[in-house]
């Protein structure tokens, strides 16, 4: 169990969520579930967008900080389809 | 068909420096930013080095939103419960014009963008560039945005779209980033009364302190921590190489939380109101990781071109400088009536090589590799240094010569004589 709740941190941030139009997708969710042994996205994502449900990797991009970590660390399967959100959407840093 | 002299993608330091320089010289410039406002997608520590901005806007101090000028730099090497370090404070840093400042990027980037617009560039926000437009020969002739009728054209496109540079990657100008070449940094900003900041850091008026940290806070990963004083807030963060993050099970926010709880750090941030949590990648691959930065109708500036000097914690000044040099190249070619071909834009690379940007990156070209394969610099040494200081300073009836022997033995035990000499040699070679 994680001792720190990232949700409490993200709550301070300002987002304009592009509802039902996630800018990051898993190309093949089954690959994450069945083939990937490390599932490091569930550790490395600084916004905790990737969580484990059993062996399944669940991605919810609402809290995304648009850093690019998940795409770069997925070196074995290159299974992350990563785009910037539509113009004006996503994280809007108040201080940066 | 709308056509500009230059399209600049991105409104960070490199894009703004480029757009400002070009617009001021009278070229028609379109700058495209995906955030709600310039700065709303941008993250930095943040330290502003005056020199690079002075070369663009000499009187920037008159109205730029600056937090504090730095008069004291602290370097801490941390063990789990202690730090050993140096503090350098000088009244020379207190004499205007000041050499560096802390800034808050959202405010600063808005100010910079206003200067760009006043210089005559057209800046559009809330617009994401989806791809580059190219002719049959492959020359870049414009960009496609996510707006309706979103195609716009230009003689040359400057990619100032940051570390992830989806555009350069998709166009094949740059490979995907290597986890060994990128650091992930997470940061929080904590607000507290101005007086509290001043008391805690022994400063007054607009004086500021920065603390750079190394050691056990990164749990054996290659990385650093930092704490910067702003007007009525402090920024605290930690960054480590992605290749190291990949090999362990601690999340970035747990790492930051544990760092904040360090007994030497906790009193400096306690009671503050955390108002934002950010994350950002820093391209730290150095000289060897720099891609091709120009071609037919395109140029790359700033983080997108991996222009960061990780050893000296410099990035935004390299961004501004590369943006300016790209712009000056375009201005010179335009005035000479020469086309924006790859062959002509090679002048940009010559200017880069001739500037401090490439000279500094070249000087430290082997540094990233040395730290990658030698994590004792981030674990063993901080521990040994801290224990040595503790042994020497603790008054317990043991004579000093015995203490010295004890310290030397502890170094030899942990790292062997060859190891110690080897490390010293590696560092000397990389720094010289």
Interface residues (C-beta under 8 A of the other chain):
Chain A: X2 X3 X4 X6 X9 X10 X12 X13 X16 X38 X40 X43 X44 X45 X46 X47 X48 X65 X66 X67 X68 X69 X71 X72 X73 X75 X78 X82 X83 X84 X85 X86 X87 X88 X90 X91 X92 X93 X94 X95 X96
Chain B: X34 X35 X36 X39 X40 X41 X42 X43 X44 X46 X104 X105 X106 X107 X109 X125 X126 X127 X128 X145 X146 X147 X163 X164 X166 X176 X177 X178 X179 X182 X184 X186 X188 X189 X233 X242 X245 X246 X248 X249 X250 X251 X252 X253 X254 X257 X274 X275 X276 X277 X278 X279 X280 X281
